[in-house]
Amino acid sequence: MRKKIISPRKFVKPSYAYLIEKKRDGGEYNEDEIRFLVDSILDEEIPDYQLAALIMAVYFSGMSAQETAIFSEEMMLSGEVIDLTSIARPKIDKYSTGGVGDKTTMVLCPLAAACGVVMPTMNGKDEEFGFSTLDKLGAIPGIKLKKDIDTFVDQLKKTGCAIIDQDPEIAPVDTTLYDLRQKTGTIPSIPLITGSVLSRKMAAGAESLVVDVKWGNGSFIKDVEQAKILARSITRVGRSMKRRCVALVTDINQPLGDSIGTALELKEAVELLKGEGPEDLKELVLKLGMEIVRLSGVAGSTLSAKQTVQRHLEDGSALQKFREMIEAQGGDASFIDDPDKLLTAKHVRKLPAPKRGYVHTINAGMIAHGVQTLATDKNGKIDPAVGISEIKKVGTQMKQGEPLIMIHYNDEERLEPALEYLKGAFRLAPKRPNPPELVVERVA
């Protein structure tokens, strides 16, 4: 747990009201003030109403790169910092802002391990849009997604990869801030996102970081310029912390891959690890994987990185690492060879195209709401068998009555409200649109 750092110069503790007013008026905090605030949050000395006011002041006034770097470092030190120096291989993690149909972490974690890179993945609350990576892995019978830190480190030593729930001792100040940001409408704050990402990932043992910043109607970031600003903020502040970071800004104005739903997305991830799967998902995994192996030093050039990632996807070594990871976490990996071992829905029906034309736009957010309505009961429990598959992408030519998606469901009562979202998500037009570029910008 955090050790309080005493400044060599005398520091007179300011009032919380003063610090709120200072940031409200555009002032910049010094290192002592940031450390004092982090200690106050950790010790639960600052009242919630003043902390909420301070978060709102940061939301409107922002933080400089230097402030954000100090803030990230102090939050990282607010709890346990996992020491992975006993593992000689490079330690690189991947962070995503979350997007509809994003199952890249399930593929990249074992893929990186197969390439000789350790990926210490603790999944945080903010790495999801709809269903989280942990929800998807939870469709595997017997899998354990909570582990203590020592067991987590042991698994990384043996298999090179692990995907678990974030330990409460990792950056606890960030956890407090995130919960309050959810309640105060300040989730989109660029410096607070930056501090959150870097503090958690570095505390979990990552030496460097590859970031996937998604923008569009399938993400909480709706504006591409905001996504670019966040990508630049994370990479710039990472450099200030002497950590290497690369960010890709990617388009999520339609679902990623061909399916949404926990077991369905898990099956799709396995298909990709077998060298198959949808082209857009394959493209993004390839590009993120290339960044991981280049950051790690496993591959130097772009061509070498591409060849390394493709080889391990095609030769079965990444699939074998996925199997090892599942078994290390107590899960039944036999579904890899027999996908029918995962739960399947009782009913499957198509959503027919209402007319001829091309798929012009897809509202991925509405798709996510539709699938959540279909899959989640009143107690918040997710039915792993439920979801949609065979999603027709932007630019696909449709005949009237052809399926836009296939709907997998168990509960008739949830079907009708879900259909309202799903029907409204697709717009058809007579002219073929230009398909969007998946990767909008690379920031290093």
N, C-alpha and C positions, 0 to 999 in steps of 0.2 A: 504494500500500500504506500501511498505518497509520503515522502519525507519532506517536511517543510524546509524550504531553503531560506536562510537568513541573508538578507542583503548586507554587503560589507558597509554600506553607508546607512545612516539612520533613516528609517522610513516611518513617517507619521501616517497612520492609517486614516484615509479620507472617509467621509460619510458616504453611504450608498447614494444618497440624494445628490451629492456633489458629482459622483461618477456618472450618474444618469444624466445630469444637466450638461456635463462636459461632452458626453457623446452626442446628446441631443443637439448641441450647438456646433457640432462638427469637429470637436477636439480629438486629439490622438492620445491614447493611453500609453504610458511608459511601462517598462518591464515589471516594475514593482507593483503598479496598479493592476496589471493583468494577473500577476501571481496572487495578489490579495483577493481579487475577485474569484479566481478559481478555488483558492482555499476556502473562501466564504461559502461558495456553492457546495463544495465537498463536505464541509462541516455543518451544512444546513443552517448557517447563521444569517444569510440574507433572506428576508421574507419573500414569499412567492410573488406578491404584488410588485415589489421593487425589482425583482429579477425579471418579471414580465415586462416592466417598463424599460429596463435596460436592454432586453432583447429587441424591443420595438425601436429603441433609439438606434441600435446597431443596424436594424433592418433599413431604416430611413437614411442614416448617415454613413453607413458602411465602415470598413476598416482598411487601413493601408496594408500593403503586402507584409511590411515589417511587423505590424500589430498582429496580423493573422498568423504569421509564422510563430511568434512568441506564444500566442494563444493556443495554437495547435500543439506546440511542444509541452506547454503546461498541462493541457488536457490529457495528452498522452501519458504524462507523469502522474496523473491524478489517481492511477490504479496500478495494476500489475503491468509490467513490460516484459513480454516473453523473450527469453534469451535463446536464440537458435544458433549461436556461434559454434556449438558442438556439431552442427551439420555443415559439412564442407561445401555442399552444393549451393548455388545462388538461390536466394529466397525472394520470389516476386509474387505479388498478389494482383488481383484484378478487381476493379470496382465498377459497378454500373449504377446509373441513376434510376434504373428500372424502366421496363417497357413491356407492352402487351406481347406475349408470346416469346419473351426473351429466356431462352434456356441455355445460353452460351456458357455460363459458369459450370454447369454439369459436364460439359464437353471439355472446356479449357483446363479444368483442374487436373483430370487424369492425363490429358494431352501434354500439358506442361511437364508433369512428372515423367512421362515416357521420354520426353526430350532432355531430361536431366536437370529440370528446374523444380525446386520445392515450392508448392503453392499453399500457404497457410491461411485457409479461408474460413473466417468467422462471419457469418451472415448477419448483417444489421437490419433493423426495421426499415431503413430508408432504401434498401436495395430491392424494392419490389414495386410492382404496379399490378394489382390484382392478386395473383398467387406468387408467393416467394419461392426461391430455390428450395428452401426447407420444406415448404408445402409439397413441392413436386417430388422430392426425395422421400417424403413421408408416405408416398404410395407404395414403397417397397416394404414388404412384410418384415418386421423385426428390426428395422434399422434404428440406430440410436443417434439422435442429432444433438444431444447435450453430452458434453464430455468435460471432465476437469482438465485443467491446463497441462498437468503432467502426462495424462493419457493422450491428449492432443499432440504434445511434442513427441511422445513415443511413436505414435502413428505416422507422423511426418518423417521420422527417422527411418521407419520401415518401408513405407509406401511412397513417400514424397508428396502425398496430397491428403487433404481432409476437408470436408465441408460440414461445419457444425454451427449451432446457434452461438451467438456472441456470449462469452462468459461475462457475468455481471461485474467481475473485477477489472475488465478491460475498459479504460476511459469512462469511469462512472459519472464524471461531470458532464460528459457529452450526453449520456443517457438522460440525465436530469434535464439538460437543455432541450434535447429533442422532444421529450414528452411535453414540455412547456411550449415549444415552437408549434407543435400540433394544435395546441389549444388556443394559440394567439394569432394564427394565420401568418406566421413568419417562416414557414418551411423554405420558401424560395430565397432566403437571404444568402447571397454569394459567399461572404466571409464565414458565415456560420456553417454552411455546407462544406466549405473547404476545410475548416478546422475539424469538423466532425469526421470527414473522410480520412484525412491524414492522421489524426490522433488515433483513431481506431485501428487502421491498417498497420501503422508503424508499431503500435503497442502489441499487436498480434504477431509481430516478428518479421514483417515484410521489410526488405532492404530497399526495394524499388516498387513502383506501382504503374500499372496500365489501367487507364480510365476510359470507360465508354459513357460519354455524355449523350443521352438521347433527347431528341426534341420532336415535338409533334403532338397530335391528338391522342397518342397512346402513351404519353409521358406526362409528368407534372410540369415539365418545362415546355411551354407551348410555342415559344419564340426562338427561332434559330440563333438570333444575335445573343440572347441570354445564355444559350447553351455554349456558344463560343466564348463568352466572357467567363463562364464557370470553368471551362476547359483551361483557359489561360491562367485563371486564378490558381487552380490546383497545381498546375505545372510550375508556375512561378514561385508559389509558396513552398512547394516541394523542394525546389532548388535552394531556397533560402534555408531550408532545414537540412541541406546537403544530402538530399535524396533525389534520385533520378525518377522522373515521371513523364509518361507519354499519354496524351489523350486523343481519342478519336471522337469527333462529333458525328453522330449517326441519326439517320431519319427513321422515325417510328410513326409515320402517318398511315401505316397499315401494319397489321400484326406481323411479327417476325416468325418465319416458318409457316407450316401448314396446319398447325393445331394449337388449341388452347384448352387447358384442363390438366390437372396434375398428372394422372397416369398417361394421358395422351402425349403430353410434352416430354415425359420421361422416355416413352417409347421412341419419340422423335430424336431425342438426344442419343439414344443407343443406335438408331439407324445411322446417324452421322458418324458415330464412333466405329461403325462398320464400313465407312466409306460411302454411305448412301445419303439419303435425306434431302431436304429442299435446298435449292440453289442459294437463296438469300441467306439462310442460316449458315450454310457452308462458307459463303463468301466472308461473312462477318467473323466466324470462328478462325478462318485462315488469316484474316488481317490482324485480329487481336493476338492470335497465336504467334504471328511473325514479330509483333512488337515485344511480346514476352521473351522470346528466345534472343532477340537482338539486345534488349536491355540486360539480359542475364550474361551476355557474352558467349553463349553457346554457339551462336551464329553471328558472323560479322556483317556480311553484305545482305541486301534485300533478297537477292536470288538464293543465297545459302539458307536464309531464314525460311523462305517459302518452301524450298526443297525439304528442309528438316521437318517442318510441320506436316506437309503432305505425306512424307514417308511414314511418319508415325500414325497418321490417320488411316493409311492404307494397309500397313503391315500387321495390324491387329494389336500393336503394343499399347496404344492408348486405351483400347477396349479392355485389354488385360489389366491395366492400371485401374480402370473404373471398377472392374470386378474385385480387385484387391481392396480398393477403398470401401466398397459396400460390405465386403466380408469383415474387414477390420472394424466396421461400425455395427456389426451384428446383423446385417441385412441378408436376405435371401437373394443371392445373385443368379439363381437359376433362371429367372425371368429373362435374362439376356439372351439365352438360347431358346426360351419358350415364352414369348411375350404374353401368351394367353394366361400365364400364371398371375398377371396383374388383373385387378378387377375390371370388368367391362360392364357397360350399361345394358339394361334390359331392352331399351328401345333405341332405334336409330331412325331418324327421318331427315329428309332434305328440306332446305329452305329454297324454294324455287325462285328463279329470276322472274320478276313481274312482267318483263318485256324484253325485246331484243336490244342489243347494244353492247357497249364495252363498259367494263367496270371502270368508272371514272375516278371515284374517291371511295375510301373506306374510313369510317370513323372508328379507329381502334379502341378508343375509350368506351364507346357504346357497346362494342363487342365484349369488352372486359366486363362491363356492368351486366350484360346479358348472361354471360357464362357464370358470373358470381351469383346471380339470381337463381340460375339453374342448379348450381352446385352446393350452395351454402344454406344450411337450415337455420331456423330461428335462434338456435344457440351458438351459431357461428361455426358449426362443424362442417367440414368440407367433404363432399362425396368424391372420392378419387376417380371414380369411373366416369364421371360426367364431364362434358365439354363439347367442343366442336372440332371438326377435322375437315380436310380437303378444301381449305379456304381458297377461293379464287382471288387472285391478286389483281392490283390495278393494271389495266391494259388488256385483261382477258376478254375475249369476245364471247358473248353469251347468247344463247337462243332462249326464247321464252320457255319457262318451265324447267330449264336446266338448273342443277343445284349450285347455289352460291356457296353453301357450306353443308356439311352433314352434322346433324345435331344428335349428340349422345345423351340420353336422359333416363332417369328412373322415376321421377315424380311428375305426374301429369299436372298437378296443381301449380307447380313452379314453371311449367312450360309456357303458358300463355303470357304471363308478365315478362318472361325472358324473351319471347318472340317480339315483343314491342321494341326492345332494344336492338335485337338482331336484324329485324326488318329495316329499321331506320338507319342502320349503319352503312348500308350500301347505296351508292348512287350510280345509275347507269346513264350513259350518254351515247349519241350516235357516232361520235368521232373518237378514235383511239387516242388516249392521252399519252404523253411522254412519261415513261416510268421514272420515278424519282431515283436519284443517286443515293445509294445506301450510306456511303461515307462522305460526309460533307466537307470535313476539314481534319487535318492532322496537326496537333499542337505538341511541340516538344520543347 
